[in-house]
Amino acid sequence: MTGTPEKKVGLSRNQMAWCAAQDIPDGSMVNLGIGMPEKVAEYLPADRDVFYHSENGILGFGPSPAEDSIDLELINAGKKPITEIAGTSYFHHADSFAMIRGGHIDICFLGAMQIAENGDLANWSTGAADAIPGVGGAMDLAVGAKSVVVLTDHVTKKGEPKLVERCTYPLTGEKCINRIYSNLAIIDVDANAFVVQALAPGVTLERVTELTAGQVRAGDNLHTIECPEL
């Protein structure tokens, strides 16, 4: 099923990142994917300690630096500048991937092109002949992290659903997605269905269902998201 492109409906990208940040347990080891997931670090509650991990071999780093204090030697996997904090550690990227594959990452946040109702994820290629391969560490994270969370707009720029019955793009991982933060809702993936746990202000369950090409059902405590203007 296709709909019309969503414009200024529901949550902004900053609000999506804020919602995701509030749900990170204290003391978690967290990997942030390139793009929208990177915003999550900006909204972590002040009383919560989280250890950020990057595939290029860093654990425990701080926020982005001011323009006049950028150190080009300190970058994350997305080539974005970072800051050191007390306890920041560095290691070979092979050790970094051993941490991922060994199940030591509590949560990873990824972007998505498609998410299937059974939890399959496609986020690295459309499969087109001219598509640029860019899987990075996503496949390792999809199968190695204890919890895999997606931040994504609910539909494409053309208004086509990203939440589908079955992925048509090459898979990043099978049955790996636990939760989705979209501009319309917070959604868990459970028993081959998209379970809507919370709705963005002004968005109805019927609208989410209309813009989703898979099975949708309401969670037991379905409610409206309350978040600041960002």
C-alpha positions as a printed Julia matrix, in Angstrom:
230×3 Matrix{Float64}:
  0.0     0.0     0.0
  1.29    3.48   -0.81
  0.3     6.83    0.55
  1.2    10.45    0.06
  4.52   11.77    1.34
  4.37   12.9     4.98
  5.19   16.59    5.43
  5.43   18.17    8.88
  3.36   15.35   10.33
  4.17   13.79   13.65
  7.63   13.98   15.17
 10.64   15.85   13.86
 13.89   13.94   13.51
 15.18   15.59   16.66
 12.09   14.48   18.55
 12.5    10.93   17.27
 16.07   10.92   18.57
 14.89   12.37   21.89
 12.32    9.6    22.31
 14.93    6.94   21.58
 17.4     8.48   24.02
 14.9     8.4    26.9
 14.58    4.63   26.54
 18.3     3.8    26.86
 18.98    2.09   30.21
 21.7     3.53   32.44
 25.09    1.9    31.94
 24.38    0.64   28.42
 27.01    0.11   25.76
 25.54    1.77   22.67
 26.47    1.93   18.99
 25.0     4.76   16.93
 24.64    4.26   13.19
 25.49    6.96   10.67
 22.88    9.65   10.02
 19.75   10.08   12.11
 20.86    7.65   14.86
 23.81    9.94   15.65
 21.33   12.49   16.99
 20.39   10.17   19.85
 23.55   11.14   21.75
 22.4    14.77   21.9
 19.34   13.97   24.0
 20.51   11.49   26.61
 19.18   12.44   30.07
 21.84   14.18   32.17
 21.59   11.65   35.0
 22.31    8.67   32.77
 25.72    7.2    31.89
 26.06    5.51   28.5
 29.2     4.18   26.84
 29.21    4.92   23.11
 30.98    2.46   20.83
 32.23    3.07   17.29
 33.33    0.42   14.8
 36.63    2.13   14.08
 37.82    1.26   17.58
 36.53    3.69   20.22
 34.57    3.14   23.43
 33.31    5.84   25.75
 33.39    9.15   23.89
 31.63   12.45   24.3
 29.53   14.8    22.16
 30.58   16.64   19.04
 33.19   19.35   19.73
 32.85   23.06   19.11
 34.09   24.2    15.7
 37.22   25.75   17.2
 38.24   22.62   19.12
 37.95   19.86   16.5
 40.75   17.3    16.55
 40.83   15.57   13.16
 42.45   12.54   14.8
 39.29   11.98   16.86
 36.46   10.77   14.61
 33.77    8.12   14.76
 32.93    5.51   12.11
 30.89    8.12   10.24
 33.98   10.38   10.06
 32.32   12.86   12.41
 34.47   14.62   15.03
 34.02   13.51   18.64
 35.4    14.45   22.05
 37.2    12.42   24.66
 35.79   11.86   28.14
 37.32   10.29   31.23
 37.9     6.65   30.36
 37.79    6.94   26.56
 39.6     3.91   25.13
 40.96    3.03   21.71
 41.63   -0.35   20.1
 42.1    -2.05   16.73
 38.99   -2.18   14.57
 39.28   -5.99   14.54
 38.85   -5.93   18.33
 35.96   -3.52   17.88
 34.16   -5.99   15.63
 35.0    -8.81   18.05
 33.1    -6.83   20.68
 30.1    -6.6    18.34
 30.19  -10.23   17.25
 30.75  -11.37   20.82
 27.44   -9.87   21.94
 28.92   -7.09   24.07
 26.92   -4.21   22.55
 23.66   -3.67   24.43
 21.87   -1.51   21.86
 22.58   -0.35   18.35
 20.61    2.31   16.52
 20.41    2.01   12.73
 18.68    3.66    9.81
 16.52    1.68    7.39
 15.3     1.45    3.85
 12.82   -1.31    4.71
 11.76   -3.23    7.82
  9.65   -6.37    7.46
  6.91   -7.36    9.89
  9.03  -10.35   10.98
 11.94   -8.05   11.93
 14.05   -8.39    8.77
 16.11   -5.27    7.99
 17.3    -3.83    4.68
 19.41   -0.7     5.07
 22.48   -0.89    2.86
 21.47   -1.23   -0.81
 18.46   -1.08   -3.1
 19.96   -3.89   -5.17
 20.05   -1.69   -8.26
 22.98   -2.14  -10.63
 24.22    1.39   -9.94
 23.73    1.21   -6.16
 26.8     2.08   -4.11
 27.62   -0.66   -1.57
 27.86    0.81    1.9
 27.02   -1.86    4.46
 29.78   -0.84    6.89
 29.31   -2.59   10.21
 25.52   -2.85    9.93
 25.41   -6.6     9.24
 27.6    -7.33   12.24
 25.54   -5.06   14.47
 22.24   -6.5    13.23
 23.19   -9.97   14.43
 25.59   -9.11   17.27
 23.89   -6.39   19.31
 21.54   -7.49   22.06
 18.87   -5.04   20.9
 18.59   -3.54   17.41
 16.59   -0.32   17.07
 15.71    1.64   13.94
 15.15    5.37   13.52
 13.45    6.17   10.23
 10.78    8.21    8.51
  7.67    6.07    8.22
  7.52    6.42    4.43
  9.95    7.29    1.65
 10.11   10.68   -0.05
  7.74    9.19   -2.64
  5.25    8.2     0.04
  5.99    4.47   -0.15
  5.93    2.46    3.1
  9.23    1.53    4.7
  7.45   -0.9     7.03
  6.49   -3.79    4.8
  5.28   -7.39    4.83
  8.53   -8.58    3.27
 11.7    -6.71    2.3
 12.36   -6.43   -1.42
 15.84   -4.94   -0.99
 18.92   -7.04   -0.08
 18.81   -7.89    3.61
 21.15   -6.55    6.25
 19.88   -9.01    8.85
 17.06  -11.49    9.41
 14.54  -11.15   12.25
 16.81   -8.71   14.04
 14.75   -5.56   14.69
 13.28   -5.05   18.13
 11.89   -1.52   17.98
 11.23    1.27   15.47
 11.07    5.01   16.14
  9.37    6.67   13.19
  7.95   10.15   12.75
  4.48    8.65   13.29
  4.9     6.16   16.11
  7.03    4.01   18.39
  6.62    0.44   17.2
  7.8    -2.94   18.46
  8.25   -5.93   16.16
  6.61   -9.0    17.67
  5.08  -12.22   16.33
  5.15  -11.11   12.68
  3.39   -7.82   13.3
  4.16   -4.16   13.88
  2.91   -3.45   17.39
  2.23    0.26   17.85
  3.14    1.25   21.4
  2.85    5.04   21.11
  1.57    7.54   18.57
  2.95   10.95   17.66
  0.65   13.85   18.56
 -2.1    14.23   15.98
 -1.46   10.8    14.44
 -4.03    8.01   14.61
 -3.59    4.25   14.56
 -5.63    4.23   11.36
 -3.14    6.58    9.7
 -0.2     4.41   10.75
 -1.99    1.35    9.4
 -2.7     3.13    6.11
  0.97    3.96    5.64
  2.26    0.52    6.63
  2.41   -2.39    4.18
  2.34   -5.11    6.83
  0.3    -6.35    9.77
 -0.34   -3.64   12.38
 -1.86   -4.01   15.83
 -2.12   -1.8    18.87
 -0.07   -2.41   21.99
 -1.82   -3.01   25.29
 -0.93    0.45   26.58
 -1.16    2.5    23.39
 -0.7     6.18   24.22
  0.29    9.52   22.73
  3.97   10.49   22.86
  4.83   13.48   25.03
  8.08   15.15   24.06
  9.52   18.66   23.91
  9.51   20.89   20.87
 12.87   20.29   19.19
